[in-house]
Amino acid sequence: MWSSPDRPAYPHHALAAVLQVRAARLHVMLWQRANDPFAGTWALPGGPLLAEETLGASVARQLASKVEVTHLAHLEQLETRSDPSRDPRGRTVATAYLGLIPSDLDPTLPEDTAWHPVGALPRTAFDHGSIVESALARLRAKLSYTNVGFALAPPAFSIAELRDIYVAALGYEVTATNLQRVLLRRGVLEATGEMAPPGRAGGRPAMLYRFAAPALEVTDPFAVLRPPSNRRR
């Protein structure tokens, strides 16, 4: 790579903050470093950008080769970190991506990689804990004004199941009735025409829905999903 004293070449890394709702909690995929710096701590999957490679292609390659993740429902560029002190080995630049996996998938992970609840992260390497926070903030914002929930949900679901996914991702309670009303009004959801199998308690089977578009769309640019108020009665 060509460089000069005025335009030094720094190693550029591509990282992925991959999120998934698992067991009713939002998790991030991390791998445990075996070597210094930060040996024993947990890091986001990723690695150096190759000379003939785009950032997006680099993230996809490294997820597929290192952690066998090939079915991201959504991937978008999150941010670039360039703090000169972020890597004790020397100056590096890292561009992070946000990736989402539907809750019905269970990708095969190597032994040094695991899912961790975003609210209870282990000790992380470099600035990766802060990047996870940025990914969480981006996801929560987009759940308000886009249809990005499609990337966290299975192909078909009941409203109650979708509500549980939104609660896990947002970190606060939302009612199934309000969520259904908002998403149907925006045209985000459509009925599949099928019913969920009856539960153990019996009762009326729930209608199944799906997202109308399996790709990111802005559905209401001014919408904000808010936590319930704690006003005194």
Secondary structure, 3 states (H helix, E strand, C coil): CCCECCECCCCEEEEEEEEEEECCEEEEEEEECCCCCCCCCEECCEEECCCCCCHHHHHHHHHHHHCCCCCCCEEEEEEEECCCCCCCCCCCEEEEEEEECCCCCCCCCCCCEEEEECCCCCCECCCHHHHHHHHHHHHHHHHHHECHHHHCCCCCECHHHHHHHHHHHHCCCCCHHHHHHHHHHCCCEEEEEEECCCCCCCCCCCEEEEECCCCCCECCCCCCCCCCCCCCC
